[in-house]
Amino acid sequence: MSAEGYDWISYGENVAAGYGSDEATIKGWLKSKGHCKNIMSPKFKEMGIASSGEFYTQVFGARR
């Protein structure tokens, strides 16, 4: 994130593969204690999500 110029104070990431659909991936993250903690964390103010084939990533951050 720093290499892309994002001046962060906190950040996190969720990754997934093989769920079969966007909806199933989100449901999987929400059922996972660690992934859900990232999604619901009040310390993150921004989020980006991307997919390529069966691979998903969700990036969270808060700027300085």
N, C-alpha and C positions, 0 to 999 in steps of 0.2 A: 504494500500500500504506500509506503514511503517512497519507493522508486517511481511510483506514478504521481507523486506530488500531493498525496493525501496527508495532511498534517494532523495525525490522529492523537487522541488522548486515550482511547480504548478501541479495541477491535476484536472480532470473532469471526468464525466461519463454520458453516455446515456443509458437508459433502454427502452425496448419495449416488448410488448406481443400481440399476436393475429393478426399479419399482414398477416400470411399465407405463406410467403416465405421470403428468404433472400433479394431478390430484392425489395419486397414491404416494408420490414422493413427499408432498406437504403433510399428508396424514402420517406417514412414517416418521417424519421429523417431529411432529407434535406428540407422537406416542413415545418417543425417546426422551428420557429425562434430561440428558445433556443437551440435545438439540433444541428441545422445547425451552430450556433455560436460556439459550441464546436468543431465541425468537421473542421471548417475553421480557428480556432484560431491560430495565429502565436506563441502563448506562449507555445503550446504543440508540443513536438518534437518526441514523440513516441505514439503508439496506439496499443491496443490489442482488439480483439473482440471474443466473444464466444456465443454459443447458446445451449439451451437444450429444445427440444420440441418447443413450441411456444414462449419461453422466450429468449431475446437477451440482451446482455450488451456490451457496448463499453467503454473502459477505456483509458483516455488520460493522458499523463504526460510529465514532463521535469525534468531531473535529475539536482542535484546541481552541 
